[in-house]
Amino acid sequence: MIKIEHLRKQYDNAIPLKDVSVEINDGDVIAVIGPSGTGKSTLLRCINLLEKPTDGHIWIDGEEITARRCNLEKIRQKMGMVFQSFNLFGHLTVIENIMLSPMDLLGKSKQEAYDTGMRLLRTVGLAEKALNYPDELSGGQKQRIAIARTLAMDPDIILLDEPTSALDPTMVGEVQAVIRDLAKTGKTLMIVTHEMSFARAISNRVFFMDEGGIYEDGTPEQIFEHPRREKTRRFVRKLKVLELNIASKDYDFLGMASQIEGYCSRNQIPKKLASRILLAFEETVGQILVPALEQPRVQAVVEYAGETENAEWTIRCNGPRRDPTAADDALSLAVVRGIAEAIEYSWDEGEELPNRLRLKIRHT
């Protein structure tokens, strides 16, 4: 089991990990996902101490590896690391790359290391490449060799840092197939990946990383189908988001309209849908909500999913319970109903902006 308490990693110009505390059980297959720069690779590199944590503690099978007197060489024999850049020795043949560490670190005989290496090459489907050199292989073949080399040390824990990100798309499948088989062996795996379908299929647990830590931890079904937190939902559904905030009746309407137009242009939103997105803001915020509030505080968030061309406004405001769908402005309401396929109002008791209006915009 891996236990992490209050892990922090700080560089001169960034803090990728602010406070990570989590327990990883034996046999867990964990997909680590999240936006770039949120500490996914740093977390893996801290676990095997390729990066020294700034603060915090890590235990492997009850032994604190962040303690000064810890025998790191012995601990690292329990962990294998697969990098996106393969890291094979170019002057050694494929089988020599695989035999090297078991002979040097585990004291295995040449014959034993060879037999193990050939068995693993057959496992990854590359036994015929045993005497080739790395520069004679494709990227997918190199990564499969890197996985076989890691397995030759028979680690209990395998860390894979974006193992397919450096590959041509045609080669991704062959490496994923090997990792799928590896996930069935009972070893503990942590895989940093941007391939969401792969993450969902291979894991029993998903870490979504953001805000300097594990923002949400759950099963694949929970994370991908029923995420509890807003940033997780936006990420897994590939939503493009624009947030606008109003704190005065004299807000810059033209400036905000320009922001919406720029957002639609950047995300290549179809013209008709882009027009409806802007019109929904004009009518609900500009005509219905702000004029009715003495001291308006309005938050308007639009989300767009390119794959489905779905666009949705979530508009929150202060004040007493005020259902915009029951407003006196019949003309504006008629316009909104004409461009929205769904309109939902709710009152969120206890929130700073308790009035919430959700508009799902028609795209056909």
C-alpha positions in Angstrom: 0.0 0.0 0.0 1.1 3.6 -0.7 0.2 6.2 1.8 0.8 9.9 1.2 0.3 12.7 3.8 0.5 16.4 3.1 2.8 16.0 0.1 4.0 19.4 -1.3 6.4 20.1 -4.2 7.5 23.6 -4.8 9.8 25.0 -7.5 11.1 28.5 -7.8 8.3 29.6 -10.1 5.5 27.1 -9.5 3.9 24.9 -6.9 2.4 21.9 -8.8 1.6 20.0 -5.6 0.3 22.0 -2.6 -1.2 19.4 -0.3 -1.8 15.8 -1.4 -3.0 13.2 1.1 -4.3 9.8 -0.2 -4.0 6.0 0.3 -3.5 3.7 -2.6 -4.4 0.0 -2.0 -2.5 -3.0 -3.3 -3.9 -3.9 -6.8 -5.4 -0.5 -7.5 -5.2 0.6 -11.1 -5.4 4.4 -10.9 -5.8 6.7 -13.9 -4.4 10.2 -13.1 -6.1 12.8 -15.3 -6.4 16.6 -15.4 -5.3 19.7 -17.3 -1.7 20.2 -18.2 0.4 21.7 -15.4 -1.6 20.3 -12.5 1.1 18.1 -11.0 0.2 14.7 -12.5 3.7 13.7 -13.6 5.2 15.4 -10.5 3.1 13.2 -8.3 4.5 10.0 -9.9 8.1 11.3 -9.8 7.7 12.2 -6.1 6.4 8.7 -5.3 9.5 7.1 -6.6 11.6 10.0 -5.4 12.9 11.1 -8.8 11.7 14.4 -7.4 12.4 15.2 -3.8 9.2 16.4 -2.1 9.4 19.9 -0.5 7.3 18.7 2.4 5.2 15.8 3.5 5.6 12.0 3.9 5.3 8.9 1.7 5.0 5.3 2.9 5.4 2.2 0.8 4.2 -1.0 2.6 4.5 0.8 5.9 8.1 2.1 5.4 8.5 5.8 5.1 10.5 6.4 2.0 10.8 10.2 2.7 12.7 9.4 5.9 16.5 10.2 5.8 17.7 6.7 6.6 15.4 5.0 4.1 17.2 2.6 1.7 16.0 4.1 -1.6 17.7 1.5 -3.8 15.7 -1.3 -2.0 12.4 0.7 -2.2 12.9 1.5 -5.9 13.2 -2.2 -6.6 9.5 -2.5 -5.7 8.6 0.2 -8.2 8.9 0.4 -12.0 8.6 3.6 -14.0 7.6 3.8 -17.7 8.4 7.2 -19.2 6.9 8.8 -22.3 10.4 9.1 -23.8 11.2 5.3 -23.6 14.7 5.9 -22.1 16.2 2.8 -23.8 20.0 2.4 -24.1 20.7 2.9 -27.8 24.0 0.9 -27.8 22.3 -2.2 -26.3 20.1 -4.6 -28.1 16.5 -5.0 -27.0 17.2 -8.1 -24.9 20.3 -6.5 -23.4 18.2 -3.5 -22.4 15.8 -5.9 -20.5 18.6 -8.0 -18.9 20.7 -5.1 -17.6 18.8 -4.1 -14.4 17.9 -7.7 -13.2 21.6 -8.6 -13.4 23.0 -5.5 -11.9 20.4 -4.8 -9.2 18.8 -8.2 -8.5 21.9 -10.3 -9.0 20.3 -12.6 -11.5 22.5 -14.8 -13.7 22.9 -14.0 -17.4 20.8 -17.1 -18.3 18.1 -16.3 -15.9 17.9 -12.7 -17.0 17.8 -13.8 -20.6 15.0 -16.4 -20.0 12.9 -13.8 -18.2 13.6 -11.2 -20.9 12.5 -13.5 -23.7 9.4 -14.5 -21.8 8.4 -10.8 -21.4 9.2 -10.0 -25.0 6.7 -12.8 -26.0 4.2 -11.2 -23.6 4.4 -7.9 -25.3 4.5 -9.5 -28.8 8.1 -8.6 -29.7 10.2 -11.7 -29.2 11.4 -11.4 -32.8 13.0 -8.0 -32.0 15.3 -9.4 -29.3 18.5 -8.7 -31.2 17.5 -5.4 -32.8 18.7 -2.1 -31.5 16.2 0.6 -30.3 16.7 2.9 -33.4 15.4 0.0 -35.5 12.0 0.0 -33.8 8.9 2.1 -34.1 7.8 4.3 -31.2 5.1 1.8 -30.2 7.6 -1.0 -30.2 10.1 1.0 -28.1 7.4 1.7 -25.5 6.4 -2.0 -25.3 10.1 -2.8 -24.8 10.2 -0.2 -22.0 7.3 -1.9 -20.4 8.9 -5.3 -20.7 12.1 -3.8 -19.2 10.1 -2.5 -16.2 8.4 -5.9 -15.7 11.8 -7.7 -15.7 12.4 -6.2 -12.2 9.1 -7.8 -11.0 7.9 -4.6 -9.3 4.9 -4.5 -7.0 4.1 -0.9 -8.2 4.3 0.4 -11.8 4.1 4.1 -12.6 3.4 5.1 -16.2 3.9 8.7 -17.1 1.8 9.4 -20.3 3.1 6.2 -21.9 1.4 7.0 -25.3 1.7 10.7 -25.6 4.9 10.6 -27.7 3.5 8.0 -30.1 2.1 8.4 -33.5 -1.7 7.8 -33.2 -1.5 4.6 -35.2 0.8 3.1 -32.5 -1.2 4.1 -29.5 -3.4 1.0 -29.6 -0.6 -1.5 -29.4 0.8 0.0 -26.3 -2.6 0.4 -24.7 -3.3 -3.3 -25.3 -0.1 -4.3 -23.4 -1.1 -2.0 -20.5 -4.6 -3.4 -20.4 -3.1 -6.9 -20.0 -0.8 -5.5 -17.3 -3.7 -4.1 -15.4 -5.1 -7.6 -15.0 -2.0 -9.0 -13.2 -2.9 -7.7 -9.7 0.0 -5.2 -9.6 -0.6 -1.7 -8.4 -0.6 0.7 -11.4 -0.7 4.5 -11.6 -1.1 5.9 -15.2 -1.0 9.5 -16.1 -2.9 9.8 -19.4 -4.8 12.3 -21.5 -6.7 9.4 -23.2 -10.1 9.6 -21.4 -11.6 6.4 -22.9 -8.5 4.5 -22.0 -8.5 5.9 -18.5 -12.1 4.8 -18.0 -11.6 1.3 -19.4 -8.4 0.4 -17.6 -8.8 1.7 -14.1 -10.8 0.9 -11.0 -10.1 4.4 -9.6 -9.5 7.8 -11.1 -7.6 10.8 -9.7 -8.6 14.2 -11.2 -5.9 16.7 -10.4 -6.3 20.4 -10.1 -5.7 23.3 -7.6 -2.5 21.7 -6.4 -3.8 18.3 -5.4 -6.3 15.5 -6.0 -9.4 17.6 -6.7 -11.6 14.5 -7.0 -11.1 10.8 -6.4 -13.6 8.2 -7.4 -14.5 5.2 -9.6 -14.4 5.7 -13.4 -18.3 5.7 -13.4 -18.4 8.4 -10.8 -15.8 10.6 -12.4 -16.9 10.3 -16.0 -20.7 9.9 -15.5 -21.5 11.7 -12.2 -18.6 14.0 -11.2 -19.3 15.7 -7.9 -17.2 18.8 -8.6 -17.5 21.5 -11.2 -14.0 21.5 -12.6 -14.1 17.7 -13.0 -17.4 17.9 -14.9 -16.0 20.6 -17.2 -12.9 18.6 -17.9 -14.3 15.2 -18.6 -17.0 16.7 -20.9 -14.4 18.9 -22.7 -16.4 22.0 -22.0 -15.2 25.4 -23.1 -16.1 28.0 -20.4 -16.5 31.7 -20.2 -17.4 33.4 -16.9 -18.8 37.0 -16.7 -19.4 38.9 -13.4 -21.5 42.0 -12.9 -21.5 44.1 -9.8 -23.2 47.3 -10.9 -26.1 48.5 -13.0 -23.5 50.4 -15.0 -21.6 47.3 -16.1 -19.9 47.3 -19.5 -22.4 45.6 -21.6 -20.7 46.2 -24.9 -17.4 44.9 -23.4 -19.1 41.7 -22.2 -20.8 41.2 -25.5 -17.4 41.5 -27.2 -16.0 38.8 -24.8 -18.9 36.5 -25.7 -18.2 37.0 -29.4 -14.5 36.4 -28.9 -15.3 33.2 -26.9 -17.5 31.9 -29.7 -14.9 32.7 -32.4 -12.0 31.0 -30.5 -14.0 27.9 -30.0 -15.4 27.8 -33.6 -19.0 27.8 -32.4 -21.4 27.8 -35.4 -22.7 31.2 -36.2 -26.3 30.5 -35.5 -25.5 29.0 -32.1 -23.1 31.9 -31.3 -25.9 34.4 -32.1 -28.3 32.6 -29.8 -25.6 32.4 -27.0 -25.2 36.2 -27.2 -28.9 36.8 -27.4 -29.7 34.7 -24.4 -27.2 36.8 -22.4 -28.7 40.1 -23.7 -32.3 39.2 -22.8 -31.9 37.4 -19.5 -29.1 39.5 -17.9 -29.5 42.8 -19.7 -33.3 43.0 -20.0 -34.7 40.8 -17.2 -32.3 40.5 -14.2 -30.1 43.6 -13.9 -32.9 46.1 -14.2 -34.8 44.4 -11.5 -32.0 44.4 -8.9 -31.2 47.4 -6.8 -27.5 46.4 -6.3 -27.0 43.6 -8.8 -24.5 40.8 -8.4 -24.7 38.5 -11.3 -22.5 35.6 -12.3 -23.1 34.3 -15.9 -21.2 31.2 -17.0 -21.5 29.7 -20.5 -20.3 26.2 -21.4 -19.8 24.8 -24.8 -19.1 21.2 -25.8 -17.7 21.0 -29.3 -18.3 17.3 -29.8 -22.1 17.6 -29.3 -22.4 21.4 -30.1 -24.3 21.8 -26.8 -24.2 25.3 -25.2 -25.6 26.1 -21.8 -25.8 29.3 -19.7 -25.9 29.1 -15.9 -26.8 32.5 -14.5 -26.8 33.3 -10.7 -27.8 36.4 -9.0 -28.4 38.0 -5.5 -31.5 39.2 -4.0 -34.8 37.6 -2.8 -36.3 34.6 -4.7 -36.8 35.9 -8.2 -37.8 33.5 -11.0 -36.8 35.1 -14.3 -39.3 32.9 -16.1 -42.1 34.7 -14.3 -40.8 38.2 -15.1 -43.1 41.0 -16.4 -41.0 41.4 -19.6 -43.1 39.3 -21.9 -41.1 40.2 -25.0 -37.7 39.2 -23.6 -39.2 36.0 -22.2 -40.6 35.1 -25.6 -37.2 35.6 -27.2 -35.5 33.4 -24.5 -38.1 30.6 -24.9 -37.6 30.7 -28.6 -33.8 30.1 -28.4 -33.7 27.7 -25.4 -34.7 24.1 -25.5 -34.7 23.9 -21.7 -35.1 26.5 -19.0 -34.7 25.7 -15.3 -34.9 28.0 -12.3 -33.9 27.0 -8.8 -33.4 28.7 -5.4 -30.2 27.6 -3.7 -30.8 28.4 0.0 -27.7 29.7 1.8 -25.7 30.5 -1.3 -24.3 34.1 -1.9 -26.1 34.1 -5.2 -29.1 32.0 -4.5 -31.1 32.5 -7.7 -30.0 30.2 -10.4 -31.2 30.0 -14.0 -30.1 27.3 -16.4 -30.6 27.8 -20.2 -29.8 25.1 -22.6 -29.5 26.8 -26.0 -31.0 25.3 -29.2 -28.4 24.4 -31.7 -30.7 23.2 -34.5 
